[in-house]
Structures are given as structure tokens and as C-alpha cells.
Amino acid sequence: MDWWVQVTIIAEYLEDAPAIAQYIHDQDAGKWKKKEYNRACYKTEETGQVLFYTYQLYYSYERQKCIPDWLIAELSAQNPQAYFTAMADIPLPGALLRYQAGKIQHHYLMEQRRTNLILPLDDFDKPNDLCNPDFLYHWFGHGKAEQQIAIDDQSLIISQELFDGIFPLEPEEWEILDNLIAEWNLGGLRSTWTEIKFE
């Protein structure tokens, strides 16, 4: 029996986020009938010393079985300047993939609490306030806390086999997440995203 997973994709430093979102929709997201929570949106950001705008894309949708890693790898190869982070509850625990320039940078499993961040509903089937592009970007985005913890942890050995073991957080690393949640609950980290609609 096939199972449903919530896939969340964060892509940064894109030249055309709406076009990338349309491609994800056409190649995968739009093909699945279950659409209880589908959201695609983007924002622009100034980068570098020269005023240059790039796009950040957030896309979350439901599909069966797994992260479409072949699609993320393809988009990453076509957009080598961009960083792609893809996550899913596959089912629990959740999984995370990071790609840049067509090559995988990280892949590991996450325990339930981190997986819950990407789920639109909480344990009581109420809307999950943390399942928000701003919050998820500030935790899972390129160079953000989750990635820094993974890079700094010398015990995290990436094997050739995808998702070979869970990458746990230490107590002080959980504190970083708790502090980010506290900042979010006080109204911080918010920005404006433009919703993407598909025909």
C-alpha cells in the first residue's frame, strides 16, 4: 500500500522562482490528486554588495512515497548557483536532502520533532504555525541553523546509501531551535511572500 508524504522544498538564489515552481508543478506536484495542503510562494532578496535581486522559493505539497530527488537533482543541475533543500515525512521519521549544482550535499533522517516542523497540522489536527516559509527558511535554509549543525557535527558521516541512519540533535542544539521558536512566537522572522497560482 502506498502512503502519502508532505514534501517541502526550499530553493534559494534562483533567477526565476515562478518558473521553477511551475516546472515542479508540471513534473510532479500537479500530478497527485490529494491536495489537502499545497502551497507555493516566493520572495525576493538583495544579495551581494551590488544591488541584485534573487528569488527564494517555498513549495509544499502532498505526493506518494518519497521526496522526488530526481527532480531536485535535475533542477539543481540546471540552476547551479541555487541551493535546494527538500524534506518529507517518509513516513516518520522525516528525511532531508540538500543539493547544489546537481550534487547532493547532505541527506539524513530526522526525528519526529524536526519532522513535525514541515507538517501543516499539529498532533491535534490544528494548523501548525511553524509550517511557514519564513520559519522553515530560517531553520532549514542554506547556511541557517540546521545546516550549520550538520556541517559542524563531525560524527555525521554521509554514506553512499541515502538516509543511512538518523541525525540527532544534542541538547544545546535543541536550545537553538527552541530560541528560534521563541523569536517566531514573539512575531519575529516574518517577511512578505508572493503566492504562486497554477492553471
Stockholm file with secondary structure:
# STOCKHOLM 1.0

chainA/1-199         MDWWVQVTIIAEYLEDAPAIAQYIHDQDAGKWKKKEYNRACYKTEETGQVLFYTYQLYYSYERQKCIPDWLIAELSAQNPQAYFTAMADIPLPGALLRYQAGKIQHHYLMEQRRTNLILPLDDFDKPNDLCNPDFLYHWFGHGKAEQQIAIDDQSLIISQELFDGIFPLEPEEWEILDNLIAEWNLGGLRSTWTEIKFE
#=GR chainA/1-199 SS CCCEEEEEEEEEEESCHHHHHHHHHHHTGGGCSCCSSCEEEEEEEEETTTTEEEEEEEEEEEEESSCCHHHHHHHHHHCTTCEEEEEEESSSSEEEEEEETTEEEEEEEECHHHHHTTCSBCTTSSBCTTCSHHHHHHHHSTTSHHHHHHHHCTTCCCCSSTTCSBCCCCHHHHHHHHHHHHHHHTTCSCCCCEECCCC
#=GC SS_cons         CCCEEEEEEEEEEESCHHHHHHHHHHHTGGGCSCCSSCEEEEEEEEETTTTEEEEEEEEEEEEESSCCHHHHHHHHHHCTTCEEEEEEESSSSEEEEEEETTEEEEEEEECHHHHHTTCSBCTTSSBCTTCSHHHHHHHHSTTSHHHHHHHHCTTCCCCSSTTCSBCCCCHHHHHHHHHHHHHHHTTCSCCCCEECCCC
//
